[in-house]
Amino acid sequence: MSSQLVPAPDAAQRGEEILAVFDTAFGQLLAADPAAFRVKFRKMAASAFAFYRGTACLFYHDLHTRDGGPGSGPYEDERTGQVWIHGDLHAENFGTYMDATGRLIFNVNDFDEAYVGPFTWDLKRFAASVALIGYAKALSDEQISELVGIYATAYRERIHALATGAKDDDAPPFTLDTAEGPLLGALRVARSLTRFGLLDSMTEIRDFERRFTAGGGTVELDAATRYKVLAAFDGYLETLPESSLTRPDSYRVKDVVGRRGIGIGSAGLPSYNILLEGNSDALENDVVIYMKQAQTPAVSRHITDPRVRGYFQHEGHRTVISQRALQDHADPWLGWTELDGAGQLVAEISPYAVDLDWSDIDDLAEIAAVVADLGRATAAMHAAADDESGHSLVPFSTERAIDAAIAADEDGFGRLLVDFAHAYGARARADHQTFVDLFRNGRIPGL
């Protein structure tokens, strides 16, 4: 069973299994806001890939059922089974951001599911997403195998380079100077965007001051809720690094509105947008940050190490600490707080965020080049969060541990990911059809 999933149950049995996993992962949020989950599930019904994006909970349930938990799968030991991982590493969770030094970077994004676990879990989740994208683009099984193999090779080569002392010049981040193809295209689009454009889409100037525009999904807050959000904001300020607090006026609050999360990953999670002064009195330099209730990561349901669980104050703290560990020079506005006893993630709504768009990446050679770059980005992310990142949770060199584990069976590494990609891609396509039938026939409790 080293490279194949357990035999798939029949559709009825699998449907009950899916419903049970959904109840554990979504039950409380769904009961609180069924309308948001109807939107989420309709988005998931659109394609097998959209379903896969929204079901990290099912993916890790299946991995745990198959592999018996962390530390028991191939290439997993007491170190490589306890690496800081992204947790939801699929092919669409990459894009641009402006780092704390003002440099546009293309890299992994969306760290809501980040946790500590086996590094192979990230690679398997990505590999299966390549199989789903390849199937949707009518690529053959052989072509999908080639793409997953290219990803595995690029990851392995970059990990080895980092483990043996590669410097930034040998393994540079993807920037306007180093990126190519669709990655460079995304960076160029990000560079063309402006803070004024973002502000113009969300705010207006009234009585010589900027305020949020009514409508468009915003919710006006009553006085009591506004007071609680502002109190939570004060707590957030205490979590920012000193380098972010160079101009105290930057954090003067101009306006606050509520929002209700309805995306595939944020359904039912209450959130708030906060308009701040920014780094000058000029109105075009105002900043919008969001405060969002952080979710329980799917991985954490299958990691029982009390040392990991006890490391985080709450889910907001976990998300921020994980992102800071996995991402060099993270968003300077990134922090955490609590609201009504729940952990909150706080970050900027960046005008420079552009996600990788797969819709126009159809040439096989171009897909292969992108997949190779994403393999390198994955390796750099795994290597960033270790004993040199300033966090004590992973007190060893992850790149050296991973490099040694792969070196023990070089030939099997790519084969493991290729076999898994095909097996789980087929499983996800079948699960998508089962889910659509459950949803449209009213079988999901609470909807």
ABEGO torsion letter per residue (X at the ends): XAABBBBBBBAAAAAAAAAAAAAAAAAAAAAABAAAAAAAAAAAAABAAAAAAAAAAAAAAAAAAAAGEBGABBGBBAAAABBBBAGBBBAAABEBBBBAAGBBBBBBBGAAABBBBBAAAAAAAAAAAAAAAAAAAGBBAAAAAAAAAAAAAAAAAAAAAAAAGBBAAABBBBBAAABBEAAAAAAAAAAABBAAAAAAAABBBBGGBBBBBBEGGBBBBBAAAAAAAAAAAAAAAAABBAAAAABAAAABBABBBBBBBABAAABGBBBBBBBBAEABABAAABBBBBBBBBBBBAAAAABABAAAAAABABAAAAAAAAAAAABBGBBAABBBBBBGGBBBBBBBBBAABBBBBAAABABAAAAAAAAAAAAAAAAAAAAABBAAAGBAABABBAAAAAAAAAAABAAAAAAAAAAAAAAAAAAAAAAAAAAAAAAAAGABBGX
